[in-house]
Amino acid sequence: MQLTGTTLLVIDNDDAFRRDIVIRLQNCGFDVLQADSAVDGLQQFSSQRPELVLCALHLPESDGFAFLMRAVSSVPDSTIIVIAPSTEMSQVVEALRTGAHDYLIKPMLDSAMVELVVKRTLDQRHLRNENRRIRERLESANRELNNSLQVLKDDQSAGHQVQLNMLPQTPWVSGEYTFERKVIPSLYLSGDFVDYFRISDTQIAFYLADVSGHGASSAFATVLLKFMTTRLLYEQRRQGDTTPIKFLPSDVLGHINRGLINCKLGKHVTMLGGVIDESENTLIYSIGGHLPLPLLYADGTARYLDGKGKPVGLFADAQYEDHKIDLPDAFSLVLCSDGVLDCVEGTTLRNKEAQLPGIVEKSQGNMRALLGSFGLQPGKVMPDDISLMVLSRNRE
């Protein structure tokens, strides 16, 4: 530690003793002030603010305790060493309790002892000051962190509300069909998204998407999905015209694929989408790298629909295929994100997927029963985003 420039104050009415102490400390490299009374000492203490004070407990017209208490009350982090005869250790102890940091004993010890006590006390002062600065910095950083966390929480709350407002009504009944959905984010915001909407008097479209990653960036991509599908529908349908349009699922996936690549978000999506043609009683669907595949439940049996395709937003040359099936009179079509597989017992993905048809059959394609089978109670925290969509028709 650099001693030069460190100011000390020695207060003692014994001139010879005080001068001896001052010389010893000056030889150690300190700048030393001196006073022969508590009054003079307090004046210099107030005006010069020395880093350390050596004060005799017995002074004329007052005692060292008066100085000690005044100094500690006015400057709580004052660093003070008291000086007292060895016969008055009880007073030394009381001084230490009052706020002194160390003590020296008269008649005087050697220079090495004085230097040792002073340096030790200054080191302790330095450590206290450094700890205080560190604590203040930590408290400041903690306040800033809390403020940032509150801003983040407010942003997430706003984002969460935006996502909720984008999701379709559940249940939603259109013609003979009932649509239900459940989206459970692993974080405050979800990278899963579902949507269903009517595109003409005889056509209903739907899709389920699982954006790569979690959190705000993935949630933002779901907003982009909603925008791109809505804009594509707007471009393909003349305003006020409700006649059937060519809104093929493969075209939708291709449009989103190009949009995500051009945006350079670093996000891709696994998704599946379909269009029900009520006039033909058919379903046309397309798969974009999504697992599990859709499950069709009818006549007490559940089976996976066929299909495959590349993830959306990764490959510029990706091509998507449309599949067409006739719809049974009574059925449920179950779509889910891969987060559902975390709710299924099994050691491998293949084993878990093999159990899903049985779970759908046991629940008879019913949304509430499915949620119970997967153990998705309200408020339960899951390791991955989970989304479920069930569309059903039951012709009596």
VENQUILIN-V924004 format. One record per residue. N is the residue number from 0. PHI is phi in whole degrees, -180 to 180 (none if undefined). Layout:
<<N | PHI> <N | PHI>>
//
This chain:
<<0 | none> <1 | -76> <2 | -90> <3 | -58> <4 | 94> <5 | -83> <6 | -97> <7 | -118> <8 | -129> <9 | -110> <10 | -119> <11 | -163> <12 | -86> <13 | -86> <14 | -59> <15 | -64> <16 | -64> <17 | -63> <18 | -62> <19 | -62> <20 | -63> <21 | -61> <22 | -62> <23 | -60> <24 | -73> <25 | -64> <26 | -65> <27 | -85> <28 | 102> <29 | -88> <30 | -89> <31 | -121> <32 | -98> <33 | -145> <34 | -146> <35 | -108> <36 | -151> <37 | -65> <38 | -64> <39 | -63> <40 | -62> <41 | -64> <42 | -64> <43 | -69> <44 | -61> <45 | -71> <46 | -88> <47 | -101> <48 | 48> <49 | -66> <50 | -70> <51 | -149> <52 | -122> <53 | -108> <54 | -131> <55 | -70> <56 | -74> <57 | -113> <58 | -133> <59 | -67> <60 | 67> <61 | -164> <62 | -130> <63 | -62> <64 | -63> <65 | -62> <66 | -63> <67 | -58> <68 | -68> <69 | -66> <70 | -65> <71 | -67> <72 | -71> <73 | -84> <74 | -132> <75 | -57> <76 | -96> <77 | -59> <78 | -114> <79 | -133> <80 | -111> <81 | -95> <82 | -121> <83 | -155> <84 | -65> <85 | -66> <86 | -79> <87 | -122> <88 | -66> <89 | -64> <90 | -70> <91 | -62> <92 | -60> <93 | -64> <94 | -65> <95 | -63> <96 | -68> <97 | -74> <98 | 147> <99 | -68> <100 | -103> <101 | -163> <102 | -150> <103 | -126> <104 | -110> <105 | -88> <106 | -66> <107 | -74> <108 | -56> <109 | -88> <110 | -61> <111 | -61> <112 | -68> <113 | -60> <114 | -62> <115 | -62> <116 | -65> <117 | -65> <118 | -63> <119 | -62> <120 | -67> <121 | -66> <122 | -61> <123 | -64> <124 | -62> <125 | -60> <126 | -65> <127 | -62> <128 | -64> <129 | -66> <130 | -62> <131 | -65> <132 | -63> <133 | -64> <134 | -62> <135 | -64> <136 | -65> <137 | -66> <138 | -64> <139 | -65> <140 | -64> <141 | -66> <142 | -63> <143 | -63> <144 | -64> <145 | -62> <146 | -64> <147 | -65> <148 | -65> <149 | -67> <150 | -62> <151 | -63> <152 | -62> <153 | -64> <154 | -64> <155 | -66> <156 | -63> <157 | -65> <158 | -64> <159 | -62> <160 | -67> <161 | -61> <162 | -61> <163 | -60> <164 | -70> <165 | -78> <166 | -67> <167 | -75> <168 | -60> <169 | -140> <170 | -73> <171 | -126> <172 | -110> <173 | -138> <174 | 64> <175 | -88> <176 | -107> <177 | -119> <178 | -114> <179 | -133> <180 | -144> <181 | -145> <182 | -122> <183 | -121> <184 | -77> <185 | -76> <186 | -112> <187 | -68> <188 | -112> <189 | -113> <190 | -95> <191 | -96> <192 | -153> <193 | -132> <194 | -156> <195 | -151> <196 | -165> <197 | -87> <198 | -111> <199 | -162> <200 | -61> <201 | -123> <202 | -131> <203 | -127> <204 | -110> <205 | -155> <206 | -159> <207 | -130> <208 | -130> <209 | -128> <210 | -79> <211 | -63> <212 | 83> <213 | -139> <214 | 82> <215 | -64> <216 | -65> <217 | -71> <218 | -63> <219 | -61> <220 | -63> <221 | -67> <222 | -63> <223 | -64> <224 | -60> <225 | -60> <226 | -64> <227 | -68> <228 | -69> <229 | -65> <230 | -68> <231 | -61> <232 | -63> <233 | -62> <234 | -69> <235 | -91> <236 | -121> <237 | -69> <238 | -61> <239 | 87> <240 | -93> <241 | -112> <242 | -72> <243 | -56> <244 | -126> <245 | -86> <246 | -111> <247 | -79> <248 | -56> <249 | -64> <250 | -67> <251 | -63> <252 | -64> <253 | -65> <254 | -64> <255 | -68> <256 | -58> <257 | -65> <258 | -63> <259 | -67> <260 | -66> <261 | -67> <262 | -73> <263 | 55> <264 | -82> <265 | 74> <266 | -122> <267 | -126> <268 | -136> <269 | -99> <270 | -155> <271 | -141> <272 | -143> <273 | -152> <274 | -132> <275 | -93> <276 | -103> <277 | -69> <278 | -71> <279 | -100> <280 | 57> <281 | -129> <282 | -124> <283 | -109> <284 | -139> <285 | -143> <286 | -114> <287 | -118> <288 | 69> <289 | -97> <290 | -134> <291 | -72> <292 | -70> <293 | -62> <294 | -113> <295 | -101> <296 | -110> <297 | -157> <298 | 54> <299 | 79> <300 | -126> <301 | -115> <302 | -143> <303 | -75> <304 | -78> <305 | -77> <306 | 145> <307 | -158> <308 | 174> <309 | -77> <310 | -56> <311 | -92> <312 | 100> <313 | -111> <314 | -120> <315 | -65> <316 | -95> <317 | -63> <318 | -118> <319 | -119> <320 | -109> <321 | -92> <322 | -119> <323 | -127> <324 | -135> <325 | -82> <326 | -94> <327 | -65> <328 | -63> <329 | -126> <330 | -164> <331 | -132> <332 | -112> <333 | -109> <334 | -117> <335 | -149> <336 | -84> <337 | -69> <338 | -62> <339 | -62> <340 | -65> <341 | -67> <342 | -96> <343 | -111> <344 | -70> <345 | 147> <346 | -99> <347 | -129> <348 | -61> <349 | -61> <350 | -66> <351 | -66> <352 | -62> <353 | -66> <354 | -86> <355 | -61> <356 | -57> <357 | -65> <358 | -66> <359 | -65> <360 | -63> <361 | -64> <362 | -87> <363 | 55> <364 | 67> <365 | -94> <366 | -60> <367 | -62> <368 | -67> <369 | -64> <370 | -60> <371 | -67> <372 | -64> <373 | -86> <374 | 69> <375 | -93> <376 | -78> <377 | -58> <378 | 85> <379 | -74> <380 | -87> <381 | -115> <382 | -73> <383 | -141> <384 | -61> <385 | -129> <386 | -136> <387 | -134> <388 | -137> <389 | -125> <390 | -115> <391 | -142> <392 | -144> <393 | -136> <394 | -78> <395 | -71>>
//
